[in-house]
């Protein structure tokens, strides 16, 4: 079994702009490329898990979302980074239209996307880490029994329930990953 670094998309990979659909509006969060490179070097699988209520609301289509994610993945590939998995939930129980108006286990705070990634990619959730910017990310990490969760300060006005570490930057997550790797190194005599 392998471990993964689970990344929320909006607010973690790219700056939150509200229902992102155009590549012209993408602004990558400072430190995301460095964090992903370090995580890959340390043996983490990189997995994106994102709620996409904009699809449910009819603001953009599944095709629009897939087109943007393909472009974003290409930007990461140009930096030597490959996402091992990209999962999204297009449903919303209140604001969804038609077939998209429903609750779904994949919608964070549920851990459905984490569990699917674990099955698909042979990931041990108990050895994996989540980086998010919302309490729903932290709740999904808790429900999925991840080893650690990070909440980027700034999106949530109040604290979230559960166990997590608040960070101001992705560099802090990267440092934590490096420190964990050092602790796991066998002592040399």
Secondary structure, 3 states (H helix, E strand, C coil): CEEEEEECCECCCECCCCCCCCHHHCCECCCHHHHHHHHHHCCEEEEEEEECHHHHCCCCCHHHHHHHHHHHHHHHHCCCCCCCEEEEECCCCCCCCHHHCCCCCCCCCCCHHHHHHHHHHCECHHHCEEEECCHHHHHHHHHCCCCEEEEECCCCCCCCCCCCEEECCHHHHHHHHHHHHHHHCCCCC
